[in-house]
C-alpha cells in the first residue's frame, strides 16, 4: 500500500508526502522532492500513527534530507 497524504510547493520545488507499508512489515513515511531526492523510514506498526506523522511533516515542510534527523528528534 502507498498513499499520498499531500503535496506542497516551496521555493520552486515540489514536495510529495506518502505513507507506505502493510501490517506485516509496518508503515513508513516517504518524502520525495521533485523526483530528485527521496527519503523513507518505517515509523509504526499501525497505519493511523504513520498517517498522522506524515501529515505533521507535510505541515512543517520537511525535506527528504531532514527526515532522519526529524525522526530522531521524535525518538522514532
C-alpha positions, 0 to 999 in steps of 0.5 A, spaced: 500 500 500 502 507 498 498 513 499 499 520 498 497 524 504 499 531 500 503 535 496 506 542 497 510 547 493 516 551 496 521 555 493 520 552 486 520 545 488 515 540 489 514 536 495 510 529 495 508 526 502 506 518 502 505 513 507 507 506 505 507 499 508 502 493 510 501 490 517 506 485 516 512 489 515 509 496 518 508 503 515 513 508 513 513 515 511 516 517 504 518 524 502 520 525 495 522 532 492 521 533 485 523 526 483 530 528 485 531 526 492 527 521 496 527 519 503 523 513 507 523 510 514 518 505 517 515 509 523 509 504 526 506 498 526 499 501 525 497 505 519 493 511 523 500 513 527 504 513 520 498 517 517 498 522 522 506 523 522 506 524 515 501 529 515 505 533 521 511 533 516 507 535 510 505 541 515 512 543 517 515 542 510 520 537 511 525 535 506 527 528 504 534 530 507 531 532 514 527 526 515 532 522 519 534 527 523 526 529 524 525 522 526 530 522 531 528 528 534 521 524 535 525 518 538 522 514 532 
